[in-house]
Amino acid sequence: MKKIYLVMHQRKPDTVSIIQQIVDEMTKSGLQPIAEPWLSSVLPEGFSALQYAHEPAQCDAILAIGGDGTFLRANKLALHFDLPLLGLNLGTVGFLSEVEWEQLGTAFHCLAEGQYTIENRMLLEARIGEKRFLALNDIVLSRGGYARLIGLNVSLEGERLDPYIGDGLILSTPTGSTGYSLSAGGPIVHPKLECIIVTPICCHSLQHRPVVTSSSQTITIELDDNHNQTAQVDVDGQQAVFLSYGEKLLITRSRKTARLIHLNPHDFFSTIRIKLAEWSH
């Protein structure tokens, strides 16, 4: 691994010092950093250690510098160019990020020396008519600007679940099980499992609990006409589209997979314990 494409959170107040230290540590390890062009406008003139490119076509991997939002944005690029992705956490918790700031030098040494593994993670595909979206974390149906509760009719391969009446519904991958789904009461699922987690958001009935279903099943969601005519659909934290009454939202496992870099050794549950401890403070 030689060339690393840098994707960074665009509103960090200390961007200059962060990038300068990253570039310095990468250079020491023999790695070549290539960054998004917007960084050239904030770095000092004469900073020649960093090259710029609009896309990572000639790179070997992508480094996401920020929190989970930046990681998910970088993952779109990684999927498009079929590149592995590593996260450097500059956020509060950063469940998706492998590397903390104090591990910077060690992480770049591992990349340069090949001391890492690449893990494939399942993605969800959302379809409304001809529109298709991919999610590494989750697909969320919510009220959007609608003030009242919304009703969602959900079926799994033709088997109907009771209507979900509440604030919405989260459909999560195992990777996304430690995100919004966890906040809404969903389970933590090991990322090597292949399943879909269905987590209701503030349901009107207490009988509705999170459901874990097979990744091979197709989940169909329609609006209940007794409650609402539209619902907002967010994919990995970004608004994708509105679901209207009469339309069907189909959720399936995508044929594509995300490729995440893990430094050796990697312990999922140890990482989760540390992240949850940080989250609770």
Secondary structure by P-SEA (a helix, b strand, c coil): ccbbbbbccccccaaaaaaaaaaaaaaaacbbbbbccccccccccccccbbbbcccccccbbbbcccaaaaaaaaaaaaaabbbbbbbccccccccccccccaaaaaaaaaaaccbbbbbbbbbbbbcccbbbbbccbbbbcccccccbbbbbbbccccccccccccbbbbbcccccccccccccccccccccbbbbbbbcccccccccbbbbbccbbbbbbbccccccbbbbbccccccccccccbbbbbbbbcbbbbbbbcccccaaaaaaaaaaaaac
